[in-house]
Amino acid sequence: KMSEYNSVQKSALKLKDIGAISAGKKKKKKNKESKHRMEQVVTTQNEEEVKTKKAYLDKRTPAQIAFDKMQEKRQMERILNKASKTHKHRVEDFNRHLDTLTEHYDIPKVSWTK
């Protein structure tokens, strides 16, 4: 039975007329850009040094950089606000919010006798 399988091709399938393009396995690209962004977040003091050395070219536009900085700032503010409030304080704020709402949001009373 083994002689029946001797002529079987055991290599990867090859497409016609592409040859050079499809030759070889595709290598996964390491995400250097995201690693660098994480480094930037951790070491914000070294930004000037990175710019002067130009060891890494940041591919983001100035608008994207500003957006990321503002997002990070807002996230920090949100975390600090949540950490500063106690549960009792949150409940009081929520009750105050409910008091400001109009009666339009109240559950209507339904009766079968009417």
PyMOL commands that set and color helices and strands:
alter all, ss='L'
color gray80, all
select helices_A, chain A and resi 2-5+32-42+47-53+62-84+87-100+103-105
alter helices_A, ss='H'
color red, helices_A
deselect
rebuild
show_as cartoon
